[in-house]
Amino acid sequence: MENAKRVNRLRVANMVLENPSLFKHLLDLTFEINSKLSIRAVWVLEFVCEKKLDWLAPYLNYFTKNIGLLKFDSAVRPASKICEFLAKAYTSNNTSFIQSQLKTNHINTIIETCFDWLIGNQRVAVKAYAMETLFLFGKNEEWVHQELQLILQHNMINESAAYQARGKKILSWIRKK
């Protein structure tokens, strides 16, 4: 991939989608966390997971064990979006393969990582995806909504307008449930 333009990321993602045997290699590259190549790999992984999230199922242990280790901001954002994809698939009324494969230990690790991202020094996009992921998984774990609500109410004062807008939206969803 010559640069980060969307067209280039989509081109490489389409290569993986056309050749599923490349998926494991892409995942391995994603978690070579000391390499800047991991950033490009996770960008592509996001696009692939958007189309074929079920491909991640056999690697959920590996994915959840390593997402918290990502250190480059540009890698954490797409990883947080993949976590949101997983949460949406898991909590969807439509039956999916992810629902049967995503286990309690995976969910707990994603929840823990999302809370770390939410209270850590991450950009607003990561925090927004983390909020939504936590809201979705909190439908089955009441304590998650309680913690999420406390964190949002505490942090919204000092955060950006985008954070505040997403925080208000999530808080309204929590109150409605």
N, C-alpha and C positions, 0 to 999 in steps of 0.2 A: 504494500500500500504506500503510494508515494506521499500522500498527506492525509489530513484528517477530514477532508471534505466528505460530506454525506454520500456522494456518488461513489467514492472509493470504498467507503465502509460497506455500502450495499453490494458493490461488485464482489468483494471478498466474502461477504456473508452469503451471497448467491452461489459462490464456488463451494462453500461448505454445505449449503442446502442441497446442492446437486451431487455432493459426494459425502454422505453422512460419516464415512470412516475418518474424515478430518476433524470431526467434532471433539474427540478425546484429545487430539493434539492441540486444538484451539483452547480447550479447557486447561491443559497443562501450561500453555503459554501464558494464559491469564494469570496464573498463580506463580509465575517466575517473578516474584514481587520486587526484586532488585533490578529488573530489566525494564527499560522504558518500552520495550516491545509488549510487555504485559498490558500497557494502556491500550495499545491498538488492538490487541487480542480481545480484551473485554468489551471494547466498542463493538467489535464484530459479534462477539458472543451475545450481546444484548439484542442485536438484530436477528440473530439465529433463534434465540429463545423466544422472541416475540412471535415468530412463525411456528417453531417446533419446540415448545417448552417441554414436552414429554421426553425429548432427547436428553434432558438434564436428569431425569429420574434415576437412572442407574448410577449417577455420580453425585447424588444428594449428600452423602456423607462427606465426600471430598469437597464439594462446593461450600457446604455450611461450615466445615472445619476451617476453611481458608479465607472466607470473605472478610473476616475481621482483621486479617493480616495485610490486606491491601493498603498501601500507604500513599500512593499518588492520588491527588484529588480527582484527576481525570479518569482514574480507574474506579474510584469508589462510587461515582455517580451512576455509571451503567450497572454496577453490581447492585446498588440499592434499587434500581429500577427492576432488575431481575427478581429481587426479593419481593417487590410489589407484584410482579407477574405471578410468582408462586402463591402469594397470599390471595390474589384474586381467583386463581384457579382452584385453590383449596376451599375457599369459602363460597364459590359459585354454586348456584342451584343446578347448573348443568354438570352432569357427571364427567369427570376427567380422570385420566390415568394418574395425574399428580395427586389427586385426592387419596388414592390408595397407596401411593408411594411415599408421600411426605409424612414422616413419623413425628411423634412428640419431641424426640431429641432434636430433629431438624428444626422444628418450629421454635423450640426453646432457644436454640442457638441463633436463629434469625432474629427473634425478639430481643435477645441480649445484645446482638450486634446493632440492631436498629436503635435501641436505647443509647448505646455508646455513640452512635453517629449523631443522634438527636442532641445529646448533652455535650458532645465534643466540638471541636473546632472544624466543622465541615461547612461547606457552602450550602446555600439555601435549597438547591435542587435535591441534594442528598437528604437533607432534613425533611423536605416535603415528601419524598418517596418513603422515608422511614416512618413519618407520621401516618401515612395511609396504610402502610404494611402493618403497623402496630394497631391501628384502628380495626383492620380486618381480622387479624389474629385475636384481637381483644374481644371479638364477638363470642369466642369460646373460652376465653380466660378473663374473667371480670377484673382481676387485679391489674391487667395490662391497661384497661381503660382508666382505672383509677390513677395509676402512675402517669400515664400519658396526659391526662387532664391536669394533674399537678404540675408537670413539667411545662406544658404549654402555657398555663396561666402564669407561671413564674417567669418564663423566658420571653413571652410575647412583648413585654414592655421594652426590652432592649434589642429586639431583633428587627430585621428589615420589614418593609411593607409587604413584600411577597411572603415572608414567613408568617406575618400577622394574618394575612388574608387566608392562607392555608390553615393556620392554627384555628382561626374562627370557624372555618368550615368544618374541621374535624371536631371541634368542641360542640358545634351544633348537632353533628351526627351522633355524638356520644349522648347528648341530652335527649335526642329523639328515641333512642333505642329502648 
